[in-house]
Amino acid sequence: MALKPELKTSLPGPRAKELLKKDEDFISPSYTRSYPAVIEKGNGVWVYDVDGNRFLDMAAGIAVLTTGHCHPEVVKAVQEQAAKLIHMSGTDFYYPYQIELAEKLAEIAPGSKNKRVFFSNSGTEANEAALKLARYKTRRPIFVAFFGAFHGRTFGSMSISASKAIHRRHFSPLVPQVVHVPYPNPYRPFFGVAPEKLTDTLLDYIENYVFNTIAPPEDVAAFIFEPVQGEGGYVVPPQDFFPKLKNLAEKFEILLIDDEVQAGMGRTGRMFAIEHFDIIPDIVTLAKGIASGFPLGATIAKKSLMDWESGTHASTFGGNPVSCVAALKTIELLERGLVENARVVGGYLKEKLLELKEEFEFIGDVRGLGLMIGVEIVKDKTSKTPDAKLRNKIVDEAFYKGLLLLGAGPNTVRWCPALVVTKEELDVALEIFRDVLKKI
Ligand SMILES: Cc1ncc(COP(=O)(O)O)c(C=O)c1O
């Protein structure tokens, strides 16, 4: 019989309450926590809080734990590595694990193996490296990014992001020379454009309006995009969007930076989400799922592109030996079956969530690829008015029933479990979710 969440105390329990009080005293209040989950240990898709309550985790540490909590093979590889070499700094020294991982990433990332990798510690750093490389190489200043995008919180990444005003308010001035254009969202087409005309309308707008006025294409270094928007609400663009964007980019020798920080590493049922759209980007950025929870960012580009001179960019911790070994093991596990599992059980999850969409008037849309699925909550299907309050209530109520979910965008519930999740575990999660929706 499938395991179920087990709540032994009211939530938060007594130990959690003590820690929450201390957290309030000592931890920056800028984080975005909504419900009080104080987690002590985890195993697969199950986590246990400090009071011994068991939760079913459909959030995977914000789409990070590709192999689940504490996968035994990752733990073993990390323990062995920690006993051998913890840090050396790839900036000034060489070590095998970083080189091995770079070779593996060059092999599996879209396009020929003829690539190089810059290692950092997080998604935002991976994107900073991509932006710097694009400017350095093209000697062009402008980036074209998309509304709804989230690329990180350091100044460069924050400047190309456009998902929430709070990320920017009172932090200006940001990095200049960034132009935002709409992301083609089939459920919420910009300016009422018919969904089947989204791609052509958008590309016409970029080429004949943006390029002719504020961003001459000869000054544009790169387009930067998420193949499936993450923090913007798990939005999948139309199938023809990226191929046509690539044509436009090639016409003006503009680079394509593919931010796979959330959608990459098997989550969408392909190793890289852009593979669903059949184009080869110039630069790919990775973090989150790459090392099963160990901090690592990677920026991957063709060798001819990543040929900046010594001293131009570096990182003390980036490509840490323990993180590299965790990443090598993670990729091995992904190739041994987890990518395929994401495709298969992700398809099952989407099918079941689509059934719930038929049942509940306030589910406006269910969309996604593999195990990256969004459930958009609205006032009703006709008006499609976003219902952020109800979304937040659903996510919070699920917690009180032992199910960990997260929001994405203003009014979407995100499902991004570990890629080890089984259909049986998804059934348990879906049953709780339906129960929450019925009683809300
Ligand atoms: C698509 C995308 N890019 C970049 C980032 C930033 O990653 P990090 O928080 O590791 O800096 C995120 C984080 O959510 C993301 O979803």
The ligand as a Tripos MOL2 file, in Angstrom:
@<TRIPOS>MOLECULE
LIG
   16    16     1     0     0
SMALL
NO_CHARGES

@<TRIPOS>ATOM
      1 C1         14.2850   30.0780  -14.9190 C.3       1 LIG1
      2 C2         15.0840   30.5250  -13.7340 C.ar      1 LIG1
      3 N1         16.2430   31.1540  -13.9300 N.ar      1 LIG1
      4 C3         17.0010   31.5640  -12.8910 C.ar      1 LIG1
      5 C4         16.5920   31.3710  -11.5940 C.ar      1 LIG1
      6 C5         17.4550   31.8410  -10.4680 C.3       1 LIG1
      7 O1         18.0560   30.7590   -9.8630 O.3       1 LIG1
      8 P1         18.7480   30.9030   -8.4180 P.3       1 LIG1
      9 O2         17.6610   31.1170   -7.4220 O.co2     1 LIG1
     10 O3         19.4980   29.6260   -8.2490 O.co2     1 LIG1
     11 O4         19.6610   32.0800   -8.5150 O.co2     1 LIG1
     12 C6         15.3860   30.7130  -11.3440 C.ar      1 LIG1
     13 C7         14.9200   30.5110   -9.9630 C.2       1 LIG1
     14 O5         13.7880   30.2590   -9.6940 O.2       1 LIG1
     15 C8         14.6080   30.2800  -12.4410 C.ar      1 LIG1
     16 O6         13.4450   29.6590  -12.2570 O.3       1 LIG1
@<TRIPOS>BOND
     1     1     2 1
     2     2     3 ar
     3     2    15 ar
     4     3     4 ar
     5     4     5 ar
     6     5     6 1
     7     5    12 ar
     8     6     7 1
     9     7     8 1
    10     8     9 2
    11     8    10 1
    12     8    11 1
    13    12    13 1
    14    12    15 ar
    15    13    14 2
    16    15    16 1
@<TRIPOS>SUBSTRUCTURE
     1 LIG1         1 GROUP 0 **** ****
